[in-house]
Amino acid sequence: MSDDRHPLDEHFRNAVAGLSRGPARAPEAPVRAGSDLTVSQALSLFRSQCESRHADLAAKYLQSRGRGYYTIGSSGHEGNAAVAQALRIDDPALLHYRSGGFYCARAHLHGGIDPLADILRGVAAATDEPISGGRHKVFGRRELSIIPQTSTIASHLPRAVGLAFSLDRVRRLGVPSEWPADALVVSSFGDASVNHSTLVGAFNTSSNTVYQGIGMPLLMVCEDNGFGISTRTPAGWIAQRFSARPGLRYLAADGTDLADVFDATRQAAEFVRASRKPAFLHLKMVRFLGHAGSDAEVAYRKPGEIAADYERDPLVATARLLAAAGAADGMELLAEYEAVRARALELAEQLLGRPQLASASEVMAPLALPDEESVRAEVLPRVGEDHGGQLRSEVFAGRRPEDEGPLTLAQSINRALHDELFRRPAAVVFGEDVAVKGGVYGLTRGLRKAFGAARVWDTLLDEQAILGTGLGAGLAGMLPIPEIQYLAYLHNAEDQLRGEAATLRFFSDRQYRNPMVVRIPGLAYQKGFGGHFHNDNSVAVLRDLPGVLVACPSHPSDAPALLRTLLAAAATDGAVSVYLEPIALYHRRDLYSDGDGLWLADYAAPTNWSASHIPIGRARIWGRTAADSLTIITYGNGVPMSLRVANELARQGVSARVLDLRWLAPLPIGDIVAEAAATGRVLVVDEGRRSGGVSEGVVTALVDAGFEGRIRRVTSEDSFIPLGEAAYHVLLDEATILDAAKSLV
């Protein structure tokens, strides 16, 4: 292998080789006067810094050999090793992608872990990489309490805020948690991220929480290198933004000075741990090697400016600090640096032949559906649960739901939420207007009174914060049931589902989970109240999230069972799911005619939950007979519409069955194919938009299965939904369904 060296490597050698050893300090003495960092700690951190630097240089070598797939490095940011040294291993960490020094230092604090090997295995997408199993290069390891994050544009900050918020709350609720009672959350990010709405929202949530007197033990570390790829951060901008922010302790340090970083971090951590309030640690860093491997800095920086930055190399600064403390001379420090370099190159050579994920099934293993037997067992009442006794009766104010008589969809969901909070002490409900008011449509009415403000609370009007709280609460040990008030509001924050919730099991190889059931009222056909923001019929954003379950109840007899299945999947498997509730069906009572009461259902008593259990990916068949000549496949509002069409067809001598999908992800493929084959004719009724809707998935599934019968689909238009009666020009109606059905039979 070539011994060519990067100019940064050469600069370190030249700057350090001639350093002389100063008066010796004892190993446990301060590395310099006035600092809490000891000589022995500084020596250990120097090794961590060297490992982080050589991981970056070895990554470039691997890239040149076609086996390095991730080259966003930490060079220039190695001062963050001192942040790790000043904290505890059991302080959960959600890290920026330039946190190599932190990772190496925390690994050495733990002992028995080779951080250099971990990082390079991630770079090479090797299957023995310890957190993602070769799926991505992320900083994460269970033993080190480092939770893997993509950390793009501070997308991990809402989760960090949610976890910090939840650490104290789990103690208050008596919920078991893997984190100590006095733990704090540390989350790092770059200076360019402070301008993104994700971070702005997270900081606002943090400040608002503290303002209300609620604990927020969060240390936010801004690693300010002055660049966002090629865009410069204005000098002084970070300090001006955060130095005088209410409810936030601001501290600053020279990120290239190991002792300064350590002392500032220790001061910040002591404040956060004692006060349970957040702190902002501003570290002024320098960035070497560009943004990533493909970034040519010379396109936007002058060569002289790049060379001048070498004088701020944190490794050189640490070498000078150690030499001045009499810990080593330049040649000894250079020998340490070279030993790490040799180890990094040796690992890189070994990785050239390291196995990678070899099949789709290996790649997708963390996304597997929850085990059905485990889910069923979790759904059923456990031995000793007071389901038939006085405590449960008190939750329902003396009248159990199974004794109420027929309920609407809204009522059945409300009763199921009561039951699940009763039997699951870790379950919490939160969102906009869900507590005091009980929800816009009354779905959460009575929950706060029954279970208290610690388990049912109103949030800020910020969907990003709501989902971030859910992600953090799940990590803390709770079972979160957040509500997004309307489907259209999800789009303000969908990356928290797509980029954060859906990816955690994938990037951690199931070692970390964020169990969560997100309730979302949505879909269309509301009368007297509407427009796009309250009648959103687009579900495409939910259906392409790998591993995320999406259930849509249409009838009150199914709604509690579907909710129980999702919560059981979350509890047993850490599943993330969406419970999409058709608003227009909330209070419907009748199906064919006024007063028939056919859209009501009795609530199943706990002793009957086994019989009413709905497995993941199983549909419901309405009206099946041997004489059926048409299968209508639908969901949500389409179910009562299709049943009325089937009733009209029966009056005309045509028998049709209706399949309620119930599951939009995964689609119930087996039921779809079987029921289609039984009649040979399929009409897909999709209240969503024609493009990107559920019907596309159903038709494709039939084609993939080799279905040879006739298929037709009817949908709403590719349009936003306007106010008033104009909505019915673009929404699917029963006349269209009937015409399509008759054309098939």
Wavefront OBJ file of the C-alpha trace (Angstrom):
o trace
v 0.000 0.000 0.000
v 1.246 3.482 -0.824
v 2.729 5.529 2.037
v 1.443 8.793 0.541
v 0.407 11.153 3.299
v -2.241 13.813 3.379
v -0.899 17.374 3.880
v -2.756 17.496 7.204
v -0.854 14.373 8.276
v 2.462 15.945 7.286
v 1.614 19.163 9.093
v 1.021 17.269 12.340
v 4.347 15.466 12.069
v 6.255 18.679 11.411
v 4.485 20.621 14.152
v 4.906 17.987 16.869
v 8.278 16.341 16.241
v 10.305 19.113 17.867
v 8.229 19.568 21.025
v 10.197 19.408 24.254
v 8.968 17.930 27.513
v 8.151 20.549 30.152
v 8.219 20.163 33.942
v 6.475 16.902 34.806
v 3.038 16.950 36.417
v 1.646 13.942 38.291
v -0.792 11.766 36.295
v -3.744 12.911 38.413
v -2.674 16.536 38.511
v -4.360 19.138 36.310
v -2.915 19.119 32.816
v -2.537 22.863 33.254
v -3.234 25.317 36.030
v -6.907 26.057 36.565
v -8.247 23.059 34.642
v -10.058 19.986 35.970
v -8.675 17.815 33.165
v -5.928 15.570 34.501
v -2.720 14.574 32.747
v -3.802 10.921 32.513
v -7.182 11.920 31.068
v -5.495 14.147 28.483
v -3.188 11.309 27.442
v -6.173 8.993 26.948
v -8.030 11.663 24.999
v -5.028 12.230 22.739
v -5.238 8.591 21.702
v -8.963 8.984 21.054
v -8.275 12.059 18.930
v -5.637 10.187 16.947
v -8.031 7.302 16.369
v -10.728 9.636 15.082
v -8.263 11.386 12.741
v -6.847 8.192 11.331
v -10.304 6.718 10.885
v -10.961 9.627 8.498
v -7.711 9.113 6.596
v -8.230 5.339 6.419
v -11.755 5.972 5.104
v -10.235 7.870 2.206
v -7.933 4.938 1.525
v -10.870 2.523 1.582
v -12.758 4.810 -0.775
v -9.842 4.725 -3.210
v -10.051 0.923 -3.157
v -13.813 0.876 -3.702
v -14.654 -0.201 -0.136
v -15.198 3.132 1.621
v -18.805 4.262 1.359
v -18.979 7.115 3.831
v -16.411 9.874 4.113
v -18.023 12.614 6.188
v -15.241 12.781 8.732
v -14.534 14.312 12.113
v -11.144 15.863 11.345
v -10.869 19.203 13.116
v -13.694 18.270 15.508
v -11.634 15.872 17.625
v -12.035 18.190 20.608
v -15.452 16.598 21.148
v -13.553 13.723 22.767
v -13.399 15.923 25.872
v -17.201 16.214 25.874
v -17.418 12.448 26.282
v -14.772 12.504 29.021
v -16.729 15.074 31.044
v -19.988 13.102 30.887
v -21.016 9.650 32.087
v -21.341 6.551 29.935
v -24.976 6.230 31.009
v -25.884 9.701 29.719
v -27.737 8.906 26.464
v -26.039 10.533 23.468
v -27.526 11.460 20.084
v -24.591 12.576 18.014
v -23.634 14.705 15.047
v -21.876 12.871 12.226
v -18.559 14.559 13.119
v -18.450 12.985 16.578
v -15.628 10.502 16.041
v -13.606 11.829 18.959
v -16.599 11.507 21.287
v -17.221 7.939 20.167
v -13.599 6.892 20.662
v -13.338 8.544 24.082
v -16.559 6.983 25.387
v -15.422 3.583 24.117
v -12.212 3.878 26.128
v -14.122 5.005 29.211
v -16.126 1.794 28.902
v -13.146 -0.419 28.113
v -12.953 -3.540 25.980
v -14.220 -1.824 22.808
v -12.058 -0.969 19.794
v -13.608 2.270 18.480
v -11.306 2.477 15.481
v -12.468 -0.931 14.298
v -16.104 0.033 14.905
v -15.851 3.223 12.835
v -14.005 1.655 9.928
v -16.389 -1.291 9.768
v -19.160 1.258 9.390
v -17.270 3.064 6.634
v -16.812 -0.251 4.802
v -20.449 -1.390 5.378
v -19.174 -4.576 7.024
v -21.749 -6.911 8.555
v -19.789 -7.142 11.820
v -20.147 -3.409 12.425
v -21.674 -3.363 15.928
v -24.698 -1.089 15.612
v -26.224 -1.127 12.121
v -24.750 -4.404 10.931
v -23.437 -2.825 7.731
v -26.559 -0.838 6.834
v -25.100 2.615 7.397
v -22.133 4.367 8.924
v -23.538 5.840 12.143
v -22.125 6.514 15.583
v -23.946 4.162 17.905
v -23.435 1.362 20.358
v -25.741 -0.007 23.025
v -23.023 -0.484 25.644
v -22.021 3.162 25.259
v -25.565 4.596 25.414
v -25.002 6.130 21.985
v -28.262 6.030 20.047
v -27.603 5.994 16.284
v -28.841 9.031 14.386
v -28.766 10.145 10.787
v -28.364 13.672 12.232
v -29.208 15.352 8.949
v -30.141 18.997 9.454
v -30.566 18.399 13.198
v -33.434 15.992 12.579
v -32.445 14.173 15.772
v -33.032 17.231 17.982
v -36.817 16.726 18.460
v -36.094 13.165 19.624
v -33.371 14.434 21.983
v -35.787 16.988 23.453
v -38.430 14.270 23.795
v -36.017 11.933 25.565
v -34.850 14.653 27.970
v -38.462 15.561 28.714
v -39.281 11.907 29.355
v -36.361 11.012 31.639
v -37.922 12.663 34.678
v -41.473 11.715 33.708
v -40.792 7.971 33.691
v -39.613 8.253 37.301
v -42.750 10.144 38.208
v -44.854 7.400 36.631
v -42.805 4.569 38.109
v -42.092 3.183 34.646
v -38.883 1.100 34.353
v -36.178 2.819 32.314
v -32.650 1.889 31.330
v -31.408 5.399 32.170
v -30.389 6.494 35.712
v -32.580 8.946 37.576
v -30.030 11.758 37.254
v -29.024 11.098 33.637
v -28.873 13.905 31.113
v -29.219 13.751 27.338
v -26.394 15.076 25.179
v -27.055 15.944 21.544
v -24.534 17.473 19.151
v -25.048 19.242 15.820
v -23.307 21.572 13.397
v -23.541 25.339 13.161
v -25.397 25.233 9.830
v -28.206 23.250 11.468
v -29.178 26.098 13.795
v -30.903 27.792 10.872
v -33.166 24.847 10.108
v -36.759 24.843 11.283
v -36.256 21.420 12.878
v -33.735 22.803 15.331
v -35.671 26.022 15.851
v -38.752 24.023 16.779
v -36.790 21.750 19.099
v -35.269 24.705 20.938
v -38.642 26.363 21.236
v -40.128 23.196 22.729
v -37.247 22.961 25.182
v -37.605 26.587 26.275
v -41.378 26.365 26.566
v -41.090 23.231 28.680
v -38.641 24.865 31.080
v -40.819 27.953 31.259
v -43.619 25.738 32.562
v -41.339 24.358 35.269
v -40.978 20.921 33.691
v -37.614 19.138 33.686
v -35.482 19.241 30.536
v -32.048 17.735 31.318
v -30.537 18.345 27.889
v -27.011 19.380 26.920
v -26.989 20.712 23.362
v -23.520 20.879 21.824
v -23.043 23.074 18.778
v -19.844 22.172 16.936
v -19.278 25.382 15.033
v -16.735 25.035 12.237
v -18.050 28.016 10.294
v -19.349 26.085 7.282
v -22.449 24.288 6.065
v -20.875 22.355 3.183
v -19.698 25.433 1.232
v -21.880 28.094 2.834
v -20.242 30.177 5.538
v -21.878 30.808 8.895
v -21.651 34.538 9.647
v -19.123 35.282 12.365
v -20.806 35.741 15.730
v -24.160 34.396 14.556
v -24.304 31.384 16.892
v -23.405 33.387 19.990
v -25.910 36.102 19.162
v -28.677 33.535 18.622
v -28.168 31.567 21.829
v -26.120 33.485 24.404
v -29.098 35.372 25.808
v -31.944 32.975 25.107
v -34.450 32.683 27.991
v -34.453 29.338 29.746
v -31.121 28.276 28.249
v -27.684 28.327 29.908
v -25.040 29.322 27.348
v -21.382 28.341 27.627
v -18.621 28.658 25.036
v -15.222 27.055 24.606
v -12.401 26.768 22.103
v -13.174 23.449 20.474
v -9.524 22.913 19.546
v -8.430 23.208 23.194
v -9.019 19.907 24.997
v -8.863 21.363 28.514
v -11.167 24.239 27.656
v -13.739 21.872 26.169
v -13.540 19.528 29.149
v -13.965 22.280 31.717
v -16.857 23.929 29.876
v -18.607 20.586 29.399
v -18.191 19.661 33.050
v -19.615 23.013 34.108
v -22.545 22.621 31.707
v -23.211 19.036 32.770
v -23.205 19.910 36.462
v -25.746 22.645 35.783
v -28.006 20.406 33.686
v -27.807 17.455 36.055
v -28.587 19.506 39.130
v -31.194 21.919 37.729
v -32.791 19.588 35.130
v -32.647 22.546 32.755
v -30.989 22.712 29.320
v -27.604 24.145 28.464
v -26.084 25.173 25.139
v -22.386 24.439 24.724
v -20.868 26.387 21.840
v -17.614 24.860 20.624
v -15.637 26.802 18.043
v -14.161 24.126 15.792
v -12.236 23.888 12.546
v -13.102 21.596 9.645
v -10.473 19.613 7.746
v -10.781 17.415 4.642
v -13.825 19.302 3.380
v -17.432 18.406 4.030
v -17.103 14.876 2.633
v -14.969 12.850 0.267
v -16.504 14.395 -2.846
v -16.196 17.972 -1.594
v -13.436 20.026 -3.253
v -12.856 22.905 -0.850
v -10.696 24.751 -3.345
v -13.904 25.557 -5.233
v -14.996 27.936 -2.464
v -11.938 28.489 -0.237
v -8.523 29.908 -1.031
v -5.564 27.537 -0.584
v -3.965 29.919 1.870
v -7.075 29.932 4.045
v -7.143 26.142 4.120
v -3.453 25.983 5.018
v -3.888 28.611 7.738
v -6.511 26.453 9.416
v -3.877 23.776 9.963
v -2.451 26.017 12.695
v -5.666 25.346 14.642
v -5.352 21.551 14.466
v -6.757 20.197 17.757
v -4.326 17.260 17.701
v -1.381 19.625 17.556
v -2.925 21.676 20.370
v -3.297 18.562 22.540
v 0.278 17.501 21.798
v 1.524 20.912 22.932
v -0.652 20.704 26.055
v 0.803 17.303 26.961
v 4.352 18.343 26.239
v 3.972 21.444 28.416
v 2.617 19.224 31.225
v 5.684 17.007 30.981
v 3.627 14.005 29.952
v 5.621 13.300 26.788
v 7.915 14.927 24.284
v 7.202 15.424 20.615
v 8.783 12.197 19.430
v 6.866 10.120 21.975
v 3.603 11.731 20.954
v 4.483 11.224 17.311
v 5.168 7.557 18.037
v 1.690 7.244 19.537
v 0.198 8.966 16.496
v 2.078 6.649 14.125
v 1.050 3.554 16.067
v -2.592 4.512 15.666
v -1.998 5.219 11.973
v -0.460 1.774 11.474
v -3.390 0.170 13.280
v -5.893 2.081 11.118
v -4.180 1.032 7.895
v -3.991 -2.575 9.091
v -7.725 -2.541 9.799
v -8.403 -0.954 6.424
v -6.523 -3.727 4.655
v -8.472 -6.357 6.585
v -11.744 -4.677 5.663
v -11.075 -4.992 1.944
v -12.248 -8.591 2.187
v -14.794 -8.224 4.961
v -18.280 -9.634 4.302
v -21.137 -7.264 3.537
v -24.877 -7.800 3.542
v -25.459 -10.378 0.857
v -29.209 -10.418 0.190
v -32.381 -8.377 0.400
v -33.543 -10.510 3.307
v -30.388 -9.694 5.269
v -30.754 -5.985 4.579
v -34.424 -5.976 5.553
v -34.212 -8.205 8.628
v -34.712 -5.311 11.100
v -37.904 -4.333 9.253
v -39.618 -7.682 9.732
v -43.214 -7.653 10.922
v -43.839 -8.339 14.613
v -44.324 -11.959 15.586
v -48.045 -12.724 15.521
v -48.019 -15.074 18.501
v -46.219 -12.506 20.629
v -48.663 -9.810 19.574
v -51.686 -11.977 20.298
v -50.335 -12.916 23.713
v -49.771 -9.221 24.489
v -53.292 -8.291 23.383
v -55.016 -10.738 25.694
v -55.634 -9.899 29.344
v -52.823 -11.114 31.556
v -53.233 -13.150 34.717
v -53.998 -10.863 37.627
v -55.290 -7.936 35.576
v -58.389 -6.374 37.092
v -60.413 -6.372 33.875
v -63.626 -7.461 35.465
v -63.193 -5.790 38.829
v -63.709 -2.546 40.667
v -60.586 -0.707 39.479
v -61.528 -0.989 35.826
v -65.103 0.037 36.595
v -63.780 3.172 38.285
v -61.832 4.081 35.133
v -65.171 4.085 33.299
v -66.960 5.952 36.088
v -68.818 2.838 37.144
v -70.170 1.856 33.734
v -68.011 -0.545 31.767
v -68.126 -0.093 27.983
v -69.329 -3.621 27.317
v -72.439 -2.706 29.326
v -73.167 0.533 27.452
v -74.845 -0.960 24.426
v -73.979 -0.143 20.797
v -71.229 2.493 20.356
v -70.090 4.734 17.527
v -66.596 4.569 16.061
v -65.519 7.549 18.167
v -66.931 6.037 21.342
v -65.324 2.655 20.713
v -61.885 4.246 20.192
v -62.313 6.335 23.321
v -63.192 3.267 25.398
v -60.277 1.318 23.938
v -57.889 4.123 24.903
v -59.224 4.004 28.453
v -58.720 0.244 28.576
v -55.187 0.400 27.201
v -54.072 3.151 29.574
v -55.618 1.177 32.415
v -53.714 -2.020 31.623
v -50.462 -0.389 30.417
v -48.888 1.904 33.051
v -46.274 3.006 30.508
v -48.882 4.218 27.994
v -49.220 7.999 27.631
v -51.464 10.137 25.424
v -50.518 13.619 24.242
v -51.147 16.053 21.424
v -52.969 19.282 20.609
v -56.163 19.718 22.679
v -56.280 16.072 23.752
v -56.232 16.567 27.537
v -58.372 19.367 28.940
v -60.703 19.536 25.959
v -60.660 15.822 25.233
v -59.875 16.232 21.546
v -61.590 18.130 18.769
v -63.997 15.230 18.269
v -64.080 13.938 21.845
v -61.906 10.901 21.195
v -59.740 11.464 24.287
v -62.501 12.803 26.548
v -62.186 11.604 30.128
v -58.628 10.270 29.818
v -56.973 13.081 31.748
v -59.503 12.803 34.572
v -59.054 9.038 34.769
v -55.254 8.871 34.490
v -53.894 12.279 35.440
v -51.861 15.028 33.810
v -48.629 13.036 33.933
v -50.071 10.519 31.456
v -52.404 12.674 29.370
v -51.256 16.165 28.448
v -51.677 18.941 25.913
v -48.674 19.817 23.761
v -47.534 22.821 21.825
v -49.136 23.329 18.426
v -46.090 21.818 16.756
v -46.414 18.438 15.083
v -42.652 18.077 14.888
v -42.442 18.450 18.662
v -45.306 15.993 19.172
v -43.603 13.256 17.169
v -40.197 14.069 18.667
v -41.696 13.704 22.132
v -43.068 10.330 21.102
v -39.691 9.182 19.802
v -37.961 10.231 22.999
v -40.676 8.850 25.260
v -40.366 5.441 23.618
v -36.623 5.402 24.225
v -37.197 6.380 27.859
v -39.449 3.368 28.468
v -42.926 4.754 27.863
v -45.493 3.599 25.316
v -46.462 6.844 23.578
v -49.786 7.411 21.817
v -49.409 10.880 20.280
v -52.165 12.474 18.236
v -51.637 14.526 15.083
v -54.852 16.522 14.997
v -55.461 16.208 11.240
v -53.781 14.202 8.516
v -52.853 17.371 6.620
v -50.920 18.546 9.672
v -48.614 15.533 9.504
v -46.880 16.997 6.475
v -45.378 19.688 8.708
v -43.386 16.993 10.455
v -43.379 13.852 8.352
v -39.571 13.559 8.460
v -39.874 12.669 12.137
v -41.743 9.567 10.972
v -39.822 8.962 7.767
v -36.262 9.891 8.679
v -36.238 9.207 12.416
v -38.955 6.831 13.675
v -38.892 4.454 10.720
v -35.103 4.223 10.561
v -34.066 3.587 14.164
v -34.546 -0.187 14.121
v -32.894 -0.317 10.692
v -29.810 1.704 11.697
v -29.465 -0.094 15.037
v -30.207 -3.626 13.813
v -33.128 -3.654 16.281
v -30.891 -2.836 19.250
v -32.818 0.399 19.778
v -36.549 0.885 19.317
v -38.963 3.791 19.508
v -42.354 2.116 20.083
v -45.151 4.493 19.167
v -48.769 4.470 17.946
v -49.590 7.745 16.210
v -53.304 8.494 16.066
v -54.259 10.624 13.064
v -57.832 11.717 12.330
v -58.114 12.129 8.588
v -59.634 11.317 5.229
v -62.558 13.207 3.740
v -66.368 13.485 3.546
v -66.853 15.760 6.533
v -70.005 17.785 6.059
v -70.180 21.374 7.209
v -66.495 21.592 8.074
v -63.679 21.008 5.741
v -61.375 22.246 3.099
v -58.007 20.694 2.432
v -56.593 21.034 5.936
v -59.403 19.067 7.551
v -60.280 16.737 4.651
v -56.957 15.308 3.518
v -57.390 12.063 1.579
v -53.726 11.488 0.655
v -52.133 8.538 2.422
v -49.163 8.044 0.106
v -46.771 9.552 2.641
v -47.691 6.820 5.126
v -47.574 3.809 2.853
v -43.944 3.986 1.738
v -42.325 3.919 5.192
v -40.526 0.567 5.540
v -41.519 -1.236 8.711
v -44.230 1.234 9.751
v -47.690 -0.256 10.295
v -50.782 1.646 9.137
v -54.257 0.577 10.260
v -57.524 2.246 9.259
v -60.675 1.287 11.202
v -63.989 1.882 9.498
v -66.429 0.120 11.837
v -66.702 0.364 15.638
v -66.540 -3.410 15.991
v -63.003 -3.402 14.539
v -61.581 -0.181 15.959
v -60.669 -1.351 19.497
v -59.116 -4.590 18.244
v -56.965 -2.779 15.674
v -55.767 -0.329 18.312
v -54.945 -3.151 20.704
v -52.942 -4.924 17.989
v -50.888 -1.823 17.271
v -50.144 -1.208 20.938
v -49.218 -4.859 21.427
v -46.852 -4.647 18.443
v -45.282 -1.532 19.947
v -44.917 -3.138 23.376
v -43.465 -6.442 22.173
v -41.543 -5.428 19.069
v -40.962 -1.675 19.321
v -43.097 -1.163 16.220
v -43.940 2.308 14.948
v -47.478 2.556 13.646
v -50.178 4.936 12.477
v -53.823 4.571 13.442
v -55.671 6.474 10.707
v -59.194 7.339 11.844
v -61.868 8.363 9.306
v -63.329 11.538 10.815
v -66.536 11.345 8.784
v -67.329 7.972 10.380
v -66.668 9.016 13.985
v -70.280 9.687 14.878
v -72.100 7.754 12.144
v -74.837 5.519 13.484
v -76.697 4.264 10.427
v -75.769 2.493 7.216
v -78.717 2.103 4.835
v -81.411 4.300 6.328
v -81.957 6.668 9.222
v -82.360 4.796 12.464
v -81.108 1.390 11.338
v -78.162 1.592 13.771
v -76.012 -0.622 11.561
v -72.888 1.535 11.991
v -72.867 0.923 15.741
v -71.363 -2.012 17.596
v -71.145 -3.453 21.088
v -67.776 -3.168 22.835
v -66.052 -6.484 23.409
v -65.409 -7.349 27.042
v -61.814 -8.348 27.878
v -62.873 -11.991 28.054
v -63.794 -11.733 24.353
v -60.648 -9.981 23.144
v -59.204 -13.242 21.887
v -62.180 -13.850 19.609
v -62.107 -10.271 18.299
v -58.328 -10.078 17.807
v -57.222 -8.746 14.394
v -53.783 -9.959 13.268
v -51.529 -7.588 11.353
v -52.349 -7.706 7.667
v -55.760 -9.390 7.832
v -58.787 -7.891 6.107
v -62.510 -8.175 6.903
v -65.054 -9.653 4.500
v -68.604 -8.313 4.462
v -71.474 -10.213 2.863
v -69.601 -13.189 1.410
v -71.791 -15.803 -0.348
v -71.127 -18.569 -2.833
v -73.166 -16.676 -5.414
v -70.976 -13.559 -5.372
v -69.915 -12.379 -8.814
v -67.949 -9.288 -7.697
v -65.394 -8.436 -5.019
v -65.260 -4.798 -3.938
v -61.997 -3.911 -2.196
v -61.948 -0.738 -0.129
v -61.146 0.909 3.229
v -62.227 3.786 5.473
v -65.189 5.778 4.191
v -65.259 3.467 1.189
v -66.577 0.625 3.335
v -70.085 1.988 4.070
v -70.223 3.479 0.566
v -69.409 0.097 -0.965
v -71.831 -1.741 1.301
v -74.633 0.533 0.140
v -73.617 -0.102 -3.474
v -73.584 -3.861 -2.808
v -77.053 -3.548 -1.321
v -78.281 -1.784 -4.462
v -76.650 -4.421 -6.649
v -78.451 -7.123 -4.682
v -81.763 -5.437 -5.455
v -80.790 -5.717 -9.126
v -79.920 -9.401 -8.796
v -76.161 -9.102 -8.507
v -74.363 -10.494 -5.453
v -71.167 -8.773 -4.319
v -68.860 -9.086 -1.325
v -66.972 -6.175 0.221
v -63.433 -6.544 1.517
v -62.407 -3.934 4.098
v -58.617 -3.816 3.941
v -58.270 -2.481 7.509
v -54.489 -2.521 6.978
v -52.962 -0.031 4.532
v -49.436 -1.155 5.436
v -48.851 -3.963 5.102
v -51.686 -4.577 2.669
v -53.540 -7.858 3.351
v -52.227 -9.418 0.148
v -53.381 -12.949 0.956
v -56.962 -11.854 1.567
v -56.961 -9.584 -1.489
v -55.825 -12.367 -3.806
v -58.123 -15.012 -2.294
v -61.266 -12.888 -2.425
v -60.481 -11.673 -5.939
v -60.005 -15.235 -7.150
v -63.318 -16.278 -5.615
v -65.332 -14.029 -7.933
v -62.977 -13.304 -10.825
v -64.054 -9.639 -10.859
v -62.569 -6.884 -8.699
v -63.578 -3.285 -8.174
v -61.115 -1.285 -6.092
v -62.855 1.607 -4.352
v -60.306 4.173 -3.191
v -61.457 7.392 -1.568
v -57.886 8.676 -1.903
v -56.327 10.344 -4.882
v -55.893 8.433 -8.102
v -52.114 8.919 -8.083
v -50.188 7.474 -5.183
v -53.288 6.015 -3.559
v -54.030 2.671 -1.984
v -55.706 1.392 -5.132
v -52.394 1.378 -6.985
v -50.992 -1.011 -4.411
v -54.042 -3.287 -4.533
v -54.071 -3.537 -8.325
v -50.328 -4.128 -8.422
v -50.635 -6.893 -5.836
v -53.249 -8.634 -7.972
v -51.135 -8.326 -11.102
v -48.060 -9.607 -9.272
v -50.108 -12.596 -8.043
v -51.109 -13.462 -11.600
v -54.784 -12.604 -11.229
v -56.412 -13.167 -14.616
v -59.875 -11.813 -13.929
v -61.240 -8.336 -14.582
v -60.030 -5.375 -12.521
v -61.262 -1.829 -12.355
v -60.664 0.952 -9.869
v -62.490 4.141 -8.977
v -60.882 6.934 -6.974
v -61.155 10.549 -6.015
v -59.515 13.105 -8.271
v -55.897 14.234 -8.071
v -56.944 17.407 -6.340
v -56.873 19.172 -3.023
v -60.292 19.259 -1.416
v -62.098 22.616 -1.535
v -64.639 24.026 0.892
v -68.343 23.347 0.794
v -70.289 21.460 -1.823
v -67.438 21.889 -4.317
v -65.679 19.067 -2.474
v -68.039 16.542 -4.025
v -66.835 17.408 -7.510
v -63.459 15.840 -6.722
v -64.394 13.165 -4.171
v -65.484 9.678 -5.138
v -69.252 9.146 -4.852
v -71.546 6.142 -4.697
v -73.001 6.712 -8.147
v -69.538 6.309 -9.642
v -68.951 3.152 -7.631
v -72.279 1.701 -8.726
v -71.657 2.448 -12.402
v -68.218 0.837 -12.239
v -69.582 -2.228 -10.476
v -72.325 -2.682 -13.085
v -69.783 -2.374 -15.891
v -67.901 -5.329 -14.439
v -70.870 -7.659 -13.945
l 1 2 3 4 5 6 7 8 9 10 11 12 13 14 15 16 17 18 19 20 21 22 23 24 25 26 27 28 29 30 31 32 33 34 35 36 37 38 39 40 41 42 43 44 45 46 47 48 49 50 51 52 53 54 55 56 57 58 59 60 61 62 63 64 65 66 67 68 69 70 71 72 73 74 75 76 77 78 79 80 81 82 83 84 85 86 87 88 89 90 91 92 93 94 95 96 97 98 99 100 101 102 103 104 105 106 107 108 109 110 111 112 113 114 115 116 117 118 119 120 121 122 123 124 125 126 127 128 129 130 131 132 133 134 135 136 137 138 139 140 141 142 143 144 145 146 147 148 149 150 151 152 153 154 155 156 157 158 159 160 161 162 163 164 165 166 167 168 169 170 171 172 173 174 175 176 177 178 179 180 181 182 183 184 185 186 187 188 189 190 191 192 193 194 195 196 197 198 199 200 201 202 203 204 205 206 207 208 209 210 211 212 213 214 215 216 217 218 219 220 221 222 223 224 225 226 227 228 229 230 231 232 233 234 235 236 237 238 239 240 241 242 243 244 245 246 247 248 249 250 251 252 253 254 255 256 257 258 259 260 261 262 263 264 265 266 267 268 269 270 271 272 273 274 275 276 277 278 279 280 281 282 283 284 285 286 287 288 289 290 291 292 293 294 295 296 297 298 299 300 301 302 303 304 305 306 307 308 309 310 311 312 313 314 315 316 317 318 319 320 321 322 323 324 325 326 327 328 329 330 331 332 333 334 335 336 337 338 339 340 341 342 343 344 345 346 347 348 349 350 351 352 353 354 355 356 357 358 359 360 361 362 363 364 365 366 367 368 369 370 371 372 373 374 375 376 377 378 379 380 381 382 383 384 385 386 387 388 389 390 391 392 393 394 395 396 397 398 399 400 401 402 403 404 405 406 407 408 409 410 411 412 413 414 415 416 417 418 419 420 421 422 423 424 425 426 427 428 429 430 431 432 433 434 435 436 437 438 439 440 441 442 443 444 445 446 447 448 449 450 451 452 453 454 455 456 457 458 459 460 461 462 463 464 465 466 467 468 469 470 471 472 473 474 475 476 477 478 479 480 481 482 483 484 485 486 487 488 489 490 491 492 493 494 495 496 497 498 499 500 501 502 503 504 505 506 507 508 509 510 511 512 513 514 515 516 517 518 519 520 521 522 523 524 525 526 527 528 529 530 531 532 533 534 535 536 537 538 539 540 541 542 543 544 545 546 547 548 549 550 551 552 553 554 555 556 557 558 559 560 561 562 563 564 565 566 567 568 569 570 571 572 573 574 575 576 577 578 579 580 581 582 583 584 585 586 587 588 589 590 591 592 593 594 595 596 597 598 599 600 601 602 603 604 605 606 607 608 609 610 611 612 613 614 615 616 617 618 619 620 621 622 623 624 625 626 627 628 629 630 631 632 633 634 635 636 637 638 639 640 641 642 643 644 645 646 647 648 649 650 651 652 653 654 655 656 657 658 659 660 661 662 663 664 665 666 667 668 669 670 671 672 673 674 675 676 677 678 679 680 681 682 683 684 685 686 687 688 689 690 691 692 693 694 695 696 697 698 699 700 701 702 703 704 705 706 707 708 709 710 711 712 713 714 715 716 717 718 719 720 721 722 723 724 725 726 727 728 729 730 731 732 733 734 735 736 737 738 739 740 741 742 743 744 745
